[in-house]
Amino acid sequence: MHAISKPMNRLFILLFFLLSSTLIKAQINEIGFFLGGSNYIGDVGPTTYIAPHDVALGFVYRWNRSTRHSYRFSYTYGKISSDDLDSDMPDRYERGLSFKNNIHEFSAGLEFNFFEFDLHKLGSQFTPYVYTGINYFSYKELYYIDKEVKEDYTAGALAIPMVLGVKAKLNRRFILSLEAGARFAFTDNLDGSNPKNENLTSLQFGNINSNDWYVFTGFMLTYTFGENPCYCPD
């Protein structure tokens, strides 16, 4: 059994390195980091859609399949918080609730360029782009007791990202992007207004039929590597 497993292990390792080498040579890859801010939209605090005031940072990988589209994978960590005292809605201001939460987001999807973004070409290039896909993120389930926020447990949920950005080549290897992306979360309890715990349903408030949103806004700097691809139809 051991005599068979050793050659098989070596074969799998060899196939892995051959496949990795082929992918790198066949495509232009990008790897880099995201740095910016975050905000939330829901039942606590103001309802401004893009108002980054908490930190957001992460890592991103792009696989440029053509001059017009890329597959994209990322991890982003962001803090979100809000305070009723910052709201211009009188009922929220008088209520006086506030919260903080942490988002750990994993995203996979498709990025589409409005203009051709050909990494074969030397010189500067620029294009607006959109990105969407599917996200999975973790967060803290919250609830309020006597206006004080409490943590229940760590939960996970899906979200749909809707991202609009612009990017430009700085030189042969580096690309700088600026983007703002709203995420429609499949939960209504980033803020503690609608706890999932059945023992806490009496503490629900706000619009429990409308899910929460969170937004990441910032810069992305990526490094390109791999040989120039042939952007040809399969």
KEKE-404905 format. One record per residue: residue number from 0; residue in three letters; x, z, y of N, C-alpha, C in turn. Coordinates in steps of 0.05 Angstrom, whole numbers, plus 5000, padded with zeros to 4 digits. Example, Ala and Ser with C-alpha at 12.3 -4.5 7.8 and 13.67 -1.06 7.14 Angstrom:
# residues 2
num residuo n_east n_up n_north ca_east ca_up ca_north c_east c_up c_north
0 ala 5264 5156 4886 5246 5156 4910 5264 5156 4934
1 ser 5257 5142 4955 5273 5143 4979 5258 5157 5001
***
This chain:
# residues 234
num residuo n_east n_up n_north ca_east ca_up ca_north c_east c_up c_north
0 met 5017 5000 4976 5000 5000 5000 5017 5000 5025
1 his 5038 5017 5025 5056 5019 5048 5072 4993 5051
2 ala 5079 4981 5028 5095 4956 5028 5079 4933 5041
3 ile 5052 4934 5037 5036 4913 5048 5031 4918 5078
4 ser 5027 4944 5085 5019 4950 5113 5042 4944 5133
5 lys 5067 4948 5124 5089 4944 5143 5091 4915 5152
6 pro 5090 4895 5134 5090 4867 5143 5066 4860 5159
7 met 5043 4871 5152 5018 4866 5168 5021 4876 5196
8 asn 5032 4900 5199 5036 4912 5226 5055 4894 5242
9 arg 5076 4885 5229 5095 4867 5243 5082 4841 5252
10 leu 5064 4831 5234 5050 4806 5241 5032 4810 5265
11 phe 5017 4832 5265 4999 4838 5287 5015 4841 5313
12 ile 5037 4855 5312 5054 4858 5336 5064 4831 5346
13 leu 5073 4814 5328 5082 4787 5335 5060 4771 5348
14 leu 5036 4771 5335 5013 4756 5346 5006 4766 5374
15 phe 5007 4793 5378 5000 4805 5404 5019 4794 5425
16 phe 5045 4794 5420 5064 4785 5440 5062 4755 5445
17 leu 5056 4740 5424 5053 4711 5428 5028 4705 5445
18 leu 5006 4719 5439 4982 4715 5455 4986 4723 5484
19 ser 4999 4746 5488 5004 4756 5515 5021 4736 5530
20 ser 5042 4725 5518 5059 4706 5531 5044 4680 5538
21 thr 5026 4671 5520 5011 4647 5525 4992 4651 5549
22 leu 4979 4674 5550 4960 4679 5572 4975 4680 5599
23 ile 4998 4693 5599 5013 4695 5624 5023 4667 5633
24 lys 5031 4651 5615 5041 4624 5622 5019 4605 5629
25 ala 4995 4611 5618 4973 4592 5622 4958 4597 5648
26 gln 4960 4620 5660 4944 4626 5683 4961 4640 5705
27 ile 4951 4640 5729 4962 4657 5750 4947 4683 5749
28 asn 4962 4705 5747 4951 4732 5746 4956 4746 5772
29 glu 4939 4765 5779 4944 4782 5802 4939 4811 5794
30 ile 4956 4828 5804 4953 4857 5800 4959 4871 5826
31 gly 4944 4891 5833 4949 4904 5858 4932 4929 5862
32 phe 4929 4938 5887 4915 4962 5892 4895 4958 5915
33 phe 4875 4976 5915 4854 4976 5936 4856 5002 5951
34 leu 4854 5001 5977 4855 5025 5994 4834 5022 6016
35 gly 4817 5041 6018 4796 5039 6039 4779 5065 6041
36 gly 4754 5061 6047 4736 5083 6051 4710 5079 6036
37 ser 4694 5100 6034 4669 5099 6019 4647 5113 6035
38 asn 4623 5105 6029 4599 5119 6039 4576 5115 6019
39 tyr 4555 5131 6024 4532 5131 6005 4507 5127 6021
40 ile 4486 5116 6008 4460 5112 6020 4439 5123 6001
41 gly 4423 5142 6011 4403 5155 5994 4385 5173 6009
42 asp 4379 5196 5997 4359 5215 6007 4370 5238 6024
43 val 4396 5238 6028 4408 5259 6045 4426 5246 6066
44 gly 4423 5255 6091 4440 5245 6112 4431 5219 6124
45 pro 4449 5206 6139 4442 5181 6153 4439 5158 6132
46 thr 4428 5136 6141 4423 5113 6124 4438 5088 6133
47 thr 4461 5092 6146 4478 5069 6154 4490 5056 6129
48 tyr 4488 5029 6128 4496 5015 6103 4526 5014 6100
49 ile 4541 5008 6121 4570 5007 6119 4582 5027 6140
50 ala 4591 5050 6130 4601 5071 6148 4622 5087 6132
51 pro 4645 5074 6125 4665 5088 6109 4677 5112 6123
52 his 4674 5135 6111 4685 5160 6123 4699 5177 6102
53 asp 4697 5170 6076 4711 5184 6055 4731 5165 6042
54 val 4751 5176 6028 4772 5159 6017 4763 5145 5992
55 ala 4773 5120 5989 4769 5105 5964 4796 5090 5958
56 leu 4804 5091 5933 4829 5077 5925 4827 5069 5896
57 gly 4842 5048 5889 4840 5039 5861 4860 5017 5855
58 phe 4857 5006 5831 4874 4985 5821 4856 4961 5813
59 val 4868 4937 5816 4852 4913 5810 4869 4892 5795
60 tyr 4857 4877 5777 4870 4855 5764 4852 4830 5766
61 arg 4864 4808 5775 4849 4782 5776 4862 4763 5757
62 trp 4845 4748 5743 4854 4726 5726 4842 4700 5738
63 asn 4858 4685 5752 4849 4661 5766 4844 4638 5747
64 arg 4819 4634 5741 4812 4613 5721 4812 4585 5734
65 ser 4806 4584 5760 4807 4558 5774 4812 4564 5803
66 thr 4812 4543 5820 4816 4547 5849 4791 4559 5862
67 arg 4769 4560 5847 4744 4570 5859 4734 4596 5846
68 his 4743 4604 5822 4733 4628 5811 4755 4643 5795
69 ser 4751 4670 5794 4769 4688 5781 4753 4709 5765
70 tyr 4764 4717 5742 4754 4740 5729 4768 4765 5740
71 arg 4753 4786 5744 4765 4809 5758 4757 4835 5744
72 phe 4777 4853 5742 4774 4879 5730 4786 4900 5748
73 ser 4773 4923 5751 4784 4942 5769 4775 4971 5762
74 tyr 4791 4990 5772 4784 5018 5771 4786 5028 5800
75 thr 4765 5042 5809 4765 5053 5836 4755 5082 5836
76 tyr 4769 5099 5850 4761 5126 5854 4752 5129 5883
77 gly 4729 5141 5887 4719 5146 5914 4705 5172 5917
78 lys 4708 5185 5940 4692 5208 5947 4668 5199 5963
79 ile 4645 5211 5958 4622 5206 5975 4611 5233 5984
80 ser 4600 5233 6009 4589 5257 6020 4569 5249 6041
81 ser 4551 5267 6048 4532 5262 6069 4520 5288 6078
82 asp 4510 5288 6103 4500 5313 6116 4475 5306 6132
83 asp 4453 5320 6127 4429 5316 6142 4432 5319 6172
84 leu 4451 5336 6180 4456 5341 6208 4467 5316 6223
85 asp 4476 5297 6208 4486 5272 6220 4464 5250 6221
86 ser 4440 5257 6211 4419 5237 6210 4403 5237 6237
87 asp 4393 5213 6244 4375 5211 6267 4346 5214 6260
88 met 4340 5220 6234 4313 5224 6225 4306 5254 6228
89 pro 4286 5261 6244 4281 5289 6250 4276 5307 6225
90 asp 4262 5296 6205 4256 5312 6182 4281 5319 6166
91 arg 4299 5300 6165 4325 5305 6151 4342 5325 6167
92 tyr 4343 5321 6192 4359 5338 6209 4350 5368 6206
93 glu 4323 5371 6206 4313 5399 6204 4317 5410 6176
94 arg 4318 5393 6156 4322 5402 6128 4350 5414 6125
95 gly 4370 5400 6135 4398 5410 6136 4413 5412 6110
96 leu 4408 5392 6092 4423 5392 6066 4449 5376 6069
97 ser 4468 5381 6051 4492 5365 6051 4504 5366 6022
98 phe 4521 5347 6015 4532 5346 5989 4559 5331 5989
99 lys 4574 5335 5967 4598 5319 5962 4598 5311 5932
100 asn 4608 5288 5926 4609 5279 5899 4634 5261 5895
101 asn 4642 5256 5870 4665 5239 5864 4656 5216 5846
102 ile 4665 5192 5852 4658 5169 5836 4684 5159 5822
103 his 4682 5155 5796 4704 5141 5781 4691 5116 5769
104 glu 4699 5093 5780 4685 5068 5774 4703 5048 5759
105 phe 4692 5036 5738 4705 5014 5723 4687 4990 5727
106 ser 4699 4967 5735 4684 4943 5741 4695 4919 5728
107 ala 4678 4901 5719 4686 4875 5708 4666 4854 5717
108 gly 4676 4831 5726 4658 4811 5736 4672 4785 5745
109 leu 4658 4770 5761 4667 4743 5770 4669 4742 5800
110 glu 4691 4732 5809 4696 4728 5838 4695 4698 5844
111 phe 4679 4690 5864 4676 4662 5871 4686 4657 5899
112 asn 4704 4637 5902 4715 4630 5929 4698 4608 5942
113 phe 4692 4612 5968 4677 4591 5982 4693 4566 5987
114 phe 4720 4570 5992 4738 4547 5995 4758 4546 5972
115 glu 4770 4524 5968 4791 4522 5947 4814 4540 5954
116 phe 4822 4556 5935 4845 4574 5938 4865 4568 5916
117 asp 4881 4548 5922 4899 4536 5902 4927 4549 5903
118 leu 4933 4565 5883 4959 4579 5883 4982 4561 5876
119 his 4976 4535 5869 4998 4516 5866 5011 4510 5893
120 lys 4995 4510 5914 5004 4501 5940 5020 4522 5954
121 leu 5041 4512 5968 5056 4530 5985 5042 4532 6012
122 gly 5050 4551 6028 5038 4554 6054 5014 4573 6053
123 ser 5003 4578 6077 4981 4597 6080 4955 4585 6070
124 gln 4938 4602 6060 4911 4594 6052 4892 4617 6058
125 phe 4866 4610 6061 4847 4630 6069 4820 4622 6057
126 thr 4804 4641 6048 4777 4636 6039 4760 4661 6039
127 pro 4734 4658 6046 4715 4680 6040 4709 4679 6010
128 tyr 4699 4701 6000 4692 4702 5972 4669 4723 5967
129 val 4656 4720 5944 4637 4740 5935 4644 4749 5907
130 tyr 4636 4773 5901 4642 4784 5874 4618 4799 5864
131 thr 4611 4796 5839 4591 4812 5826 4598 4815 5796
132 gly 4584 4833 5783 4590 4838 5755 4574 4862 5745
133 ile 4587 4879 5730 4575 4903 5720 4595 4926 5723
134 asn 4585 4949 5732 4602 4973 5736 4592 4995 5718
135 tyr 4611 5011 5709 4604 5037 5696 4619 5058 5712
136 phe 4605 5080 5720 4618 5100 5736 4609 5128 5727
137 ser 4626 5147 5732 4620 5175 5727 4616 5190 5753
138 tyr 4600 5211 5753 4594 5227 5777 4583 5254 5768
139 lys 4580 5272 5787 4570 5299 5781 4539 5299 5786
140 glu 4524 5309 5766 4496 5314 5769 4493 5339 5787
141 leu 4478 5336 5809 4476 5358 5828 4447 5368 5831
142 tyr 4444 5391 5842 4417 5402 5849 4421 5423 5871
143 tyr 4399 5430 5884 4401 5450 5906 4385 5475 5899
144 ile 4398 5498 5906 4384 5524 5905 4388 5536 5933
145 asp 4365 5541 5947 4366 5553 5973 4385 5538 5992
146 lys 4382 5511 5992 4397 5493 6009 4427 5491 6002
147 glu 4435 5504 5980 4463 5503 5972 4466 5484 5948
148 val 4484 5465 5949 4487 5446 5927 4502 5458 5904
149 lys 4492 5452 5880 4505 5462 5855 4511 5438 5837
150 glu 4532 5442 5820 4539 5422 5800 4528 5429 5773
151 asp 4515 5410 5760 4504 5414 5734 4523 5405 5712
152 tyr 4529 5379 5710 4547 5368 5690 4557 5341 5700
153 thr 4577 5330 5686 4586 5303 5692 4570 5282 5676
154 ala 4560 5262 5691 4543 5242 5679 4555 5214 5684
155 gly 4544 5194 5671 4553 5166 5675 4529 5148 5679
156 ala 4533 5126 5693 4512 5108 5698 4523 5080 5704
157 leu 4506 5060 5703 4514 5033 5709 4508 5027 5738
158 ala 4521 5007 5749 4516 4998 5777 4521 4968 5778
159 ile 4507 4955 5797 4511 4926 5802 4526 4924 5829
160 pro 4551 4912 5829 4565 4909 5854 4557 4883 5868
161 met 4555 4884 5895 4550 4861 5912 4571 4862 5934
162 val 4592 4846 5930 4616 4848 5947 4620 4822 5962
163 leu 4626 4825 5988 4633 4802 6005 4660 4807 6018
164 gly 4678 4787 6016 4705 4792 6027 4718 4766 6037
165 val 4742 4769 6048 4759 4747 6055 4787 4753 6045
166 lys 4802 4732 6037 4829 4736 6028 4847 4714 6038
167 ala 4873 4720 6040 4893 4701 6050 4919 4705 6036
168 lys 4934 4683 6032 4961 4685 6021 4980 4694 6043
169 leu 4995 4715 6038 5015 4724 6057 5041 4708 6053
170 asn 5047 4703 6028 5070 4687 6021 5066 4677 5992
171 arg 5087 4669 5979 5085 4657 5952 5074 4677 5932
172 arg 5079 4703 5936 5072 4722 5916 5049 4742 5923
173 phe 5044 4746 5949 5025 4767 5957 5000 4756 5970
174 ile 4977 4768 5963 4951 4761 5973 4939 4786 5985
175 leu 4928 4783 6009 4915 4806 6023 4885 4800 6025
176 ser 4869 4819 6017 4840 4815 6018 4827 4838 6034
177 leu 4805 4832 6048 4789 4852 6061 4761 4848 6051
178 glu 4748 4870 6041 4722 4867 6030 4705 4892 6034
179 ala 4678 4887 6033 4659 4909 6034 4639 4904 6011
180 gly 4635 4924 5995 4619 4921 5971 4599 4943 5967
181 ala 4573 4936 5967 4552 4956 5961 4547 4956 5931
182 arg 4542 4979 5920 4536 4983 5892 4508 4995 5889
183 phe 4491 4980 5875 4464 4991 5868 4467 5007 5843
184 ala 4464 5033 5845 4468 5051 5823 4442 5055 5807
185 phe 4445 5056 5780 4422 5062 5763 4419 5092 5759
186 thr 4419 5105 5782 4413 5134 5783 4403 5140 5811
187 asp 4387 5161 5813 4377 5170 5839 4387 5198 5845
188 asn 4410 5206 5833 4419 5233 5837 4448 5236 5844
189 leu 4459 5217 5859 4486 5221 5870 4486 5243 5890
190 asp 4462 5249 5901 4460 5269 5923 4446 5295 5916
191 gly 4437 5297 5891 4423 5322 5882 4393 5321 5887
192 ser 4382 5299 5895 4353 5297 5902 4335 5294 5877
193 asn 4347 5284 5855 4330 5278 5831 4346 5285 5806
194 pro 4350 5311 5800 4366 5318 5776 4353 5310 5750
195 lys 4370 5301 5731 4359 5292 5705 4351 5315 5688
196 asn 4363 5338 5692 4357 5362 5676 4328 5369 5678
197 glu 4313 5369 5656 4285 5374 5656 4278 5401 5666
198 asn 4296 5420 5664 4292 5447 5675 4293 5448 5705
199 leu 4302 5426 5718 4305 5426 5747 4286 5407 5761
200 thr 4266 5396 5747 4248 5377 5759 4233 5388 5783
201 ser 4229 5414 5784 4214 5426 5806 4231 5425 5832
202 leu 4257 5418 5830 4275 5418 5853 4278 5389 5865
203 gln 4264 5370 5853 4265 5342 5863 4254 5340 5891
204 phe 4265 5321 5907 4254 5316 5934 4261 5287 5941
205 gly 4250 5278 5964 4256 5251 5973 4241 5230 5957
206 asn 4250 5205 5959 4237 5183 5945 4249 5181 5918
207 ile 4236 5192 5897 4247 5192 5870 4243 5166 5856
208 asn 4231 5147 5869 4227 5120 5858 4248 5100 5869
209 ser 4266 5109 5885 4286 5091 5897 4314 5102 5890
210 asn 4330 5085 5877 4357 5093 5868 4377 5094 5892
211 asp 4399 5108 5887 4420 5111 5907 4438 5086 5908
212 trp 4453 5084 5929 4474 5063 5933 4500 5077 5941
213 tyr 4522 5065 5934 4548 5073 5946 4563 5048 5953
214 val 4581 5050 5974 4594 5027 5985 4624 5033 5987
215 phe 4641 5014 5979 4670 5015 5982 4678 4993 6002
216 thr 4693 5000 6022 4702 4981 6042 4732 4985 6046
217 gly 4748 4963 6045 4776 4967 6050 4793 4942 6044
218 phe 4819 4947 6042 4838 4925 6038 4848 4925 6009
219 met 4855 4901 6000 4867 4898 5973 4892 4881 5975
220 leu 4914 4891 5965 4939 4876 5965 4947 4871 5936
221 thr 4950 4845 5929 4956 4838 5901 4981 4821 5899
222 tyr 4995 4824 5877 5019 4809 5871 5013 4789 5849
223 thr 5020 4763 5853 5015 4743 5833 5039 4740 5815
224 phe 5033 4734 5789 5055 4730 5770 5045 4711 5748
225 gly 5064 4700 5733 5057 4680 5713 5062 4652 5724
226 glu 5066 4633 5707 5072 4606 5715 5047 4593 5727
227 asn 5051 4572 5744 5028 4559 5756 5010 4548 5734
228 pro 4983 4553 5736 4965 4543 5716 4958 4514 5721
229 cys 4947 4501 5700 4934 4475 5703 4905 4480 5705
230 tyr 4893 4477 5729 4865 4482 5733 4849 4458 5723
231 cys 4848 4455 5697 4835 4432 5684 4810 4442 5669
232 pro 4790 4425 5666 4767 4433 5650 4774 4436 5621
233 asp 4762 4455 5607 4768 4459 5579 4758 4435 5562
***
